[in-house]
């Protein structure tokens, strides 16, 4: 099963990043291929309908939260794509967060080496609370 990872420094305190991540509706803003989430006990996922020869045309299924350590770690499983995701956060400075994202899944489900960095780049753009403007 291929596993890809990426790391990025986010320009926001860890508490701000965690507050953003803990809001289920925000997942569609930073996770590639998801256009919405219907939060309930099962976390129904709505895809973006981009057809491909190697993946289902619509990312869908259920998001299962596997582990939560507030402000430090979030692990979940996307049932439709059979992806396991782990995001860990550290605080190298009071106004910065170090994020490490690991994604693994079976062959031929559309998992690309670039997916973790793409997700972290989107997250970076959304949590710029400490950026010097």
PyMOL CGO cylinders between C-alpha atoms (Angstrom):
from pymol import cmd
from pymol.cgo import CYLINDER

trace = [
    CYLINDER, 0.00, 0.00, 0.00, 1.63, 3.31, -1.03, 0.3, 1, 1, 1, 1, 1, 1,
    CYLINDER, 1.63, 3.31, -1.03, 2.18, 5.92, 1.66, 0.3, 1, 1, 1, 1, 1, 1,
    CYLINDER, 2.18, 5.92, 1.66, 2.99, 9.55, 0.97, 0.3, 1, 1, 1, 1, 1, 1,
    CYLINDER, 2.99, 9.55, 0.97, 3.75, 12.33, 3.39, 0.3, 1, 1, 1, 1, 1, 1,
    CYLINDER, 3.75, 12.33, 3.39, 4.41, 16.05, 3.46, 0.3, 1, 1, 1, 1, 1, 1,
    CYLINDER, 4.41, 16.05, 3.46, 5.27, 18.66, 6.07, 0.3, 1, 1, 1, 1, 1, 1,
    CYLINDER, 5.27, 18.66, 6.07, 4.63, 22.38, 6.10, 0.3, 1, 1, 1, 1, 1, 1,
    CYLINDER, 4.63, 22.38, 6.10, 4.89, 25.27, 8.53, 0.3, 1, 1, 1, 1, 1, 1,
    CYLINDER, 4.89, 25.27, 8.53, 1.56, 27.02, 8.95, 0.3, 1, 1, 1, 1, 1, 1,
    CYLINDER, 1.56, 27.02, 8.95, 1.52, 30.72, 9.80, 0.3, 1, 1, 1, 1, 1, 1,
    CYLINDER, 1.52, 30.72, 9.80, -0.90, 30.43, 12.71, 0.3, 1, 1, 1, 1, 1, 1,
    CYLINDER, -0.90, 30.43, 12.71, -0.83, 29.33, 16.34, 0.3, 1, 1, 1, 1, 1, 1,
    CYLINDER, -0.83, 29.33, 16.34, -1.62, 25.67, 16.88, 0.3, 1, 1, 1, 1, 1, 1,
    CYLINDER, -1.62, 25.67, 16.88, -4.86, 26.53, 18.74, 0.3, 1, 1, 1, 1, 1, 1,
    CYLINDER, -4.86, 26.53, 18.74, -6.13, 28.44, 15.68, 0.3, 1, 1, 1, 1, 1, 1,
    CYLINDER, -6.13, 28.44, 15.68, -5.21, 25.59, 13.34, 0.3, 1, 1, 1, 1, 1, 1,
    CYLINDER, -5.21, 25.59, 13.34, -6.94, 23.06, 15.60, 0.3, 1, 1, 1, 1, 1, 1,
    CYLINDER, -6.94, 23.06, 15.60, -10.05, 25.22, 15.84, 0.3, 1, 1, 1, 1, 1, 1,
    CYLINDER, -10.05, 25.22, 15.84, -10.22, 25.27, 12.02, 0.3, 1, 1, 1, 1, 1, 1,
    CYLINDER, -10.22, 25.27, 12.02, -9.62, 21.51, 11.70, 0.3, 1, 1, 1, 1, 1, 1,
    CYLINDER, -9.62, 21.51, 11.70, -12.18, 20.60, 14.34, 0.3, 1, 1, 1, 1, 1, 1,
    CYLINDER, -12.18, 20.60, 14.34, -15.01, 22.20, 12.33, 0.3, 1, 1, 1, 1, 1, 1,
    CYLINDER, -15.01, 22.20, 12.33, -16.28, 19.40, 10.02, 0.3, 1, 1, 1, 1, 1, 1,
    CYLINDER, -16.28, 19.40, 10.02, -17.54, 21.75, 7.31, 0.3, 1, 1, 1, 1, 1, 1,
    CYLINDER, -17.54, 21.75, 7.31, -13.97, 23.03, 6.76, 0.3, 1, 1, 1, 1, 1, 1,
    CYLINDER, -13.97, 23.03, 6.76, -12.76, 19.67, 5.46, 0.3, 1, 1, 1, 1, 1, 1,
    CYLINDER, -12.76, 19.67, 5.46, -14.03, 20.46, 1.96, 0.3, 1, 1, 1, 1, 1, 1,
    CYLINDER, -14.03, 20.46, 1.96, -11.94, 23.64, 1.95, 0.3, 1, 1, 1, 1, 1, 1,
    CYLINDER, -11.94, 23.64, 1.95, -8.60, 21.92, 2.43, 0.3, 1, 1, 1, 1, 1, 1,
    CYLINDER, -8.60, 21.92, 2.43, -8.95, 18.22, 1.49, 0.3, 1, 1, 1, 1, 1, 1,
    CYLINDER, -8.95, 18.22, 1.49, -8.54, 17.48, -2.25, 0.3, 1, 1, 1, 1, 1, 1,
    CYLINDER, -8.54, 17.48, -2.25, -11.52, 15.88, -3.99, 0.3, 1, 1, 1, 1, 1, 1,
    CYLINDER, -11.52, 15.88, -3.99, -14.13, 16.60, -1.32, 0.3, 1, 1, 1, 1, 1, 1,
    CYLINDER, -14.13, 16.60, -1.32, -16.71, 19.25, -2.08, 0.3, 1, 1, 1, 1, 1, 1,
    CYLINDER, -16.71, 19.25, -2.08, -18.75, 18.83, 1.08, 0.3, 1, 1, 1, 1, 1, 1,
    CYLINDER, -18.75, 18.83, 1.08, -19.36, 16.90, 4.25, 0.3, 1, 1, 1, 1, 1, 1,
    CYLINDER, -19.36, 16.90, 4.25, -22.67, 16.14, 5.88, 0.3, 1, 1, 1, 1, 1, 1,
    CYLINDER, -22.67, 16.14, 5.88, -21.64, 15.93, 9.53, 0.3, 1, 1, 1, 1, 1, 1,
    CYLINDER, -21.64, 15.93, 9.53, -23.41, 13.35, 11.60, 0.3, 1, 1, 1, 1, 1, 1,
    CYLINDER, -23.41, 13.35, 11.60, -22.20, 10.34, 13.51, 0.3, 1, 1, 1, 1, 1, 1,
    CYLINDER, -22.20, 10.34, 13.51, -20.96, 8.84, 10.24, 0.3, 1, 1, 1, 1, 1, 1,
    CYLINDER, -20.96, 8.84, 10.24, -19.59, 11.92, 8.39, 0.3, 1, 1, 1, 1, 1, 1,
    CYLINDER, -19.59, 11.92, 8.39, -21.01, 11.47, 4.88, 0.3, 1, 1, 1, 1, 1, 1,
    CYLINDER, -21.01, 11.47, 4.88, -18.66, 12.80, 2.18, 0.3, 1, 1, 1, 1, 1, 1,
    CYLINDER, -18.66, 12.80, 2.18, -19.71, 14.59, -0.99, 0.3, 1, 1, 1, 1, 1, 1,
    CYLINDER, -19.71, 14.59, -0.99, -17.24, 14.43, -3.90, 0.3, 1, 1, 1, 1, 1, 1,
    CYLINDER, -17.24, 14.43, -3.90, -16.35, 16.85, -6.64, 0.3, 1, 1, 1, 1, 1, 1,
    CYLINDER, -16.35, 16.85, -6.64, -17.38, 14.68, -9.63, 0.3, 1, 1, 1, 1, 1, 1,
    CYLINDER, -17.38, 14.68, -9.63, -14.08, 14.70, -11.52, 0.3, 1, 1, 1, 1, 1, 1,
    CYLINDER, -14.08, 14.70, -11.52, -14.07, 11.56, -13.67, 0.3, 1, 1, 1, 1, 1, 1,
    CYLINDER, -14.07, 11.56, -13.67, -10.87, 9.59, -14.16, 0.3, 1, 1, 1, 1, 1, 1,
    CYLINDER, -10.87, 9.59, -14.16, -9.91, 6.24, -15.64, 0.3, 1, 1, 1, 1, 1, 1,
    CYLINDER, -9.91, 6.24, -15.64, -8.27, 5.10, -12.40, 0.3, 1, 1, 1, 1, 1, 1,
    CYLINDER, -8.27, 5.10, -12.40, -10.72, 6.30, -9.78, 0.3, 1, 1, 1, 1, 1, 1,
    CYLINDER, -10.72, 6.30, -9.78, -14.37, 6.59, -9.08, 0.3, 1, 1, 1, 1, 1, 1,
    CYLINDER, -14.37, 6.59, -9.08, -15.93, 9.69, -10.66, 0.3, 1, 1, 1, 1, 1, 1,
    CYLINDER, -15.93, 9.69, -10.66, -17.21, 10.97, -7.34, 0.3, 1, 1, 1, 1, 1, 1,
    CYLINDER, -17.21, 10.97, -7.34, -15.34, 10.81, -4.05, 0.3, 1, 1, 1, 1, 1, 1,
    CYLINDER, -15.34, 10.81, -4.05, -17.98, 9.65, -1.64, 0.3, 1, 1, 1, 1, 1, 1,
    CYLINDER, -17.98, 9.65, -1.64, -18.43, 7.44, 1.34, 0.3, 1, 1, 1, 1, 1, 1,
    CYLINDER, -18.43, 7.44, 1.34, -17.92, 8.00, 5.01, 0.3, 1, 1, 1, 1, 1, 1,
    CYLINDER, -17.92, 8.00, 5.01, -15.25, 9.68, 7.04, 0.3, 1, 1, 1, 1, 1, 1,
    CYLINDER, -15.25, 9.68, 7.04, -14.42, 7.60, 10.10, 0.3, 1, 1, 1, 1, 1, 1,
    CYLINDER, -14.42, 7.60, 10.10, -12.46, 9.38, 12.81, 0.3, 1, 1, 1, 1, 1, 1,
    CYLINDER, -12.46, 9.38, 12.81, -9.87, 6.93, 14.14, 0.3, 1, 1, 1, 1, 1, 1,
    CYLINDER, -9.87, 6.93, 14.14, -8.00, 9.02, 16.70, 0.3, 1, 1, 1, 1, 1, 1,
    CYLINDER, -8.00, 9.02, 16.70, -8.06, 12.51, 18.13, 0.3, 1, 1, 1, 1, 1, 1,
    CYLINDER, -8.06, 12.51, 18.13, -5.51, 14.09, 20.43, 0.3, 1, 1, 1, 1, 1, 1,
    CYLINDER, -5.51, 14.09, 20.43, -6.63, 17.72, 20.68, 0.3, 1, 1, 1, 1, 1, 1,
    CYLINDER, -6.63, 17.72, 20.68, -4.08, 20.20, 19.30, 0.3, 1, 1, 1, 1, 1, 1,
    CYLINDER, -4.08, 20.20, 19.30, -1.69, 17.34, 18.36, 0.3, 1, 1, 1, 1, 1, 1,
    CYLINDER, -1.69, 17.34, 18.36, -3.14, 14.60, 16.16, 0.3, 1, 1, 1, 1, 1, 1,
    CYLINDER, -3.14, 14.60, 16.16, -6.10, 13.73, 13.98, 0.3, 1, 1, 1, 1, 1, 1,
    CYLINDER, -6.10, 13.73, 13.98, -6.41, 10.39, 12.19, 0.3, 1, 1, 1, 1, 1, 1,
    CYLINDER, -6.41, 10.39, 12.19, -9.28, 9.39, 9.93, 0.3, 1, 1, 1, 1, 1, 1,
    CYLINDER, -9.28, 9.39, 9.93, -10.26, 6.88, 7.25, 0.3, 1, 1, 1, 1, 1, 1,
    CYLINDER, -10.26, 6.88, 7.25, -12.11, 7.73, 4.04, 0.3, 1, 1, 1, 1, 1, 1,
    CYLINDER, -12.11, 7.73, 4.04, -14.16, 4.64, 3.24, 0.3, 1, 1, 1, 1, 1, 1,
    CYLINDER, -14.16, 4.64, 3.24, -14.95, 5.43, -0.40, 0.3, 1, 1, 1, 1, 1, 1,
    CYLINDER, -14.95, 5.43, -0.40, -11.31, 5.84, -1.41, 0.3, 1, 1, 1, 1, 1, 1,
    CYLINDER, -11.31, 5.84, -1.41, -9.98, 3.54, 1.36, 0.3, 1, 1, 1, 1, 1, 1,
    CYLINDER, -9.98, 3.54, 1.36, -7.48, 6.17, 2.45, 0.3, 1, 1, 1, 1, 1, 1,
    CYLINDER, -7.48, 6.17, 2.45, -5.92, 6.36, 5.89, 0.3, 1, 1, 1, 1, 1, 1,
    CYLINDER, -5.92, 6.36, 5.89, -4.94, 9.88, 6.91, 0.3, 1, 1, 1, 1, 1, 1,
    CYLINDER, -4.94, 9.88, 6.91, -2.92, 11.11, 9.87, 0.3, 1, 1, 1, 1, 1, 1,
    CYLINDER, -2.92, 11.11, 9.87, -2.26, 14.78, 10.56, 0.3, 1, 1, 1, 1, 1, 1,
    CYLINDER, -2.26, 14.78, 10.56, 0.09, 15.73, 13.40, 0.3, 1, 1, 1, 1, 1, 1,
    CYLINDER, 0.09, 15.73, 13.40, 0.66, 19.24, 14.67, 0.3, 1, 1, 1, 1, 1, 1,
    CYLINDER, 0.66, 19.24, 14.67, 3.53, 20.72, 16.66, 0.3, 1, 1, 1, 1, 1, 1,
    CYLINDER, 3.53, 20.72, 16.66, 4.21, 24.26, 17.85, 0.3, 1, 1, 1, 1, 1, 1,
    CYLINDER, 4.21, 24.26, 17.85, 7.76, 25.38, 16.98, 0.3, 1, 1, 1, 1, 1, 1,
    CYLINDER, 7.76, 25.38, 16.98, 6.86, 28.98, 17.95, 0.3, 1, 1, 1, 1, 1, 1,
    CYLINDER, 6.86, 28.98, 17.95, 3.81, 30.61, 19.55, 0.3, 1, 1, 1, 1, 1, 1,
    CYLINDER, 3.81, 30.61, 19.55, 2.58, 31.95, 16.21, 0.3, 1, 1, 1, 1, 1, 1,
    CYLINDER, 2.58, 31.95, 16.21, 3.56, 28.98, 14.03, 0.3, 1, 1, 1, 1, 1, 1,
    CYLINDER, 3.56, 28.98, 14.03, 2.38, 25.39, 13.62, 0.3, 1, 1, 1, 1, 1, 1,
    CYLINDER, 2.38, 25.39, 13.62, 4.33, 22.56, 12.07, 0.3, 1, 1, 1, 1, 1, 1,
    CYLINDER, 4.33, 22.56, 12.07, 1.99, 20.17, 10.24, 0.3, 1, 1, 1, 1, 1, 1,
    CYLINDER, 1.99, 20.17, 10.24, 2.88, 16.68, 9.02, 0.3, 1, 1, 1, 1, 1, 1,
    CYLINDER, 2.88, 16.68, 9.02, 0.36, 14.81, 6.87, 0.3, 1, 1, 1, 1, 1, 1,
    CYLINDER, 0.36, 14.81, 6.87, 0.65, 11.09, 6.05, 0.3, 1, 1, 1, 1, 1, 1,
    CYLINDER, 0.65, 11.09, 6.05, -1.76, 9.49, 3.56, 0.3, 1, 1, 1, 1, 1, 1,
    CYLINDER, -1.76, 9.49, 3.56, -1.85, 5.81, 2.63, 0.3, 1, 1, 1, 1, 1, 1,
    CYLINDER, -1.85, 5.81, 2.63, -4.19, 3.78, 0.48, 0.3, 1, 1, 1, 1, 1, 1,
    CYLINDER, -4.19, 3.78, 0.48, -4.40, 0.87, -1.94, 0.3, 1, 1, 1, 1, 1, 1,
    CYLINDER, -4.40, 0.87, -1.94, -3.04, 1.01, -5.46, 0.3, 1, 1, 1, 1, 1, 1,
    CYLINDER, -3.04, 1.01, -5.46, -5.34, 2.34, -8.21, 0.3, 1, 1, 1, 1, 1, 1,
    CYLINDER, -5.34, 2.34, -8.21, -7.57, 4.57, -6.07, 0.3, 1, 1, 1, 1, 1, 1,
    CYLINDER, -7.57, 4.57, -6.07, -6.17, 7.84, -7.38, 0.3, 1, 1, 1, 1, 1, 1,
    CYLINDER, -6.17, 7.84, -7.38, -3.75, 8.47, -4.51, 0.3, 1, 1, 1, 1, 1, 1,
    CYLINDER, -3.75, 8.47, -4.51, -0.98, 10.66, -5.84, 0.3, 1, 1, 1, 1, 1, 1,
    CYLINDER, -0.98, 10.66, -5.84, 2.36, 11.53, -4.30, 0.3, 1, 1, 1, 1, 1, 1,
    CYLINDER, 2.36, 11.53, -4.30, 1.32, 15.20, -4.41, 0.3, 1, 1, 1, 1, 1, 1,
    CYLINDER, 1.32, 15.20, -4.41, -1.90, 14.77, -2.39, 0.3, 1, 1, 1, 1, 1, 1,
    CYLINDER, -1.90, 14.77, -2.39, -0.48, 15.46, 1.10, 0.3, 1, 1, 1, 1, 1, 1,
    CYLINDER, -0.48, 15.46, 1.10, 1.34, 18.61, -0.04, 0.3, 1, 1, 1, 1, 1, 1,
    CYLINDER, 1.34, 18.61, -0.04, -1.72, 19.80, -1.94, 0.3, 1, 1, 1, 1, 1, 1,
    CYLINDER, -1.72, 19.80, -1.94, -3.83, 19.42, 1.19, 0.3, 1, 1, 1, 1, 1, 1,
    CYLINDER, -3.83, 19.42, 1.19, -1.25, 21.20, 3.37, 0.3, 1, 1, 1, 1, 1, 1,
    CYLINDER, -1.25, 21.20, 3.37, -0.91, 24.02, 0.84, 0.3, 1, 1, 1, 1, 1, 1,
    CYLINDER, -0.91, 24.02, 0.84, -4.67, 24.57, 0.95, 0.3, 1, 1, 1, 1, 1, 1,
    CYLINDER, -4.67, 24.57, 0.95, -4.63, 24.43, 4.75, 0.3, 1, 1, 1, 1, 1, 1,
    CYLINDER, -4.63, 24.43, 4.75, -1.73, 26.91, 4.82, 0.3, 1, 1, 1, 1, 1, 1,
    CYLINDER, -1.73, 26.91, 4.82, -3.73, 29.38, 2.74, 0.3, 1, 1, 1, 1, 1, 1,
    CYLINDER, -3.73, 29.38, 2.74, -6.75, 29.12, 5.04, 0.3, 1, 1, 1, 1, 1, 1,
    CYLINDER, -6.75, 29.12, 5.04, -5.10, 29.58, 8.45, 0.3, 1, 1, 1, 1, 1, 1,
    CYLINDER, -5.10, 29.58, 8.45, -2.93, 32.65, 7.90, 0.3, 1, 1, 1, 1, 1, 1,
    CYLINDER, -2.93, 32.65, 7.90, -3.85, 34.27, 11.22, 0.3, 1, 1, 1, 1, 1, 1,
    CYLINDER, -3.85, 34.27, 11.22, -0.20, 35.02, 12.17, 0.3, 1, 1, 1, 1, 1, 1,
    CYLINDER, -0.20, 35.02, 12.17, 1.08, 36.00, 8.74, 0.3, 1, 1, 1, 1, 1, 1,
    CYLINDER, 1.08, 36.00, 8.74, 2.82, 39.33, 8.34, 0.3, 1, 1, 1, 1, 1, 1,
    CYLINDER, 2.82, 39.33, 8.34, 0.64, 41.20, 5.88, 0.3, 1, 1, 1, 1, 1, 1,
]
cmd.load_cgo(trace, "trace")
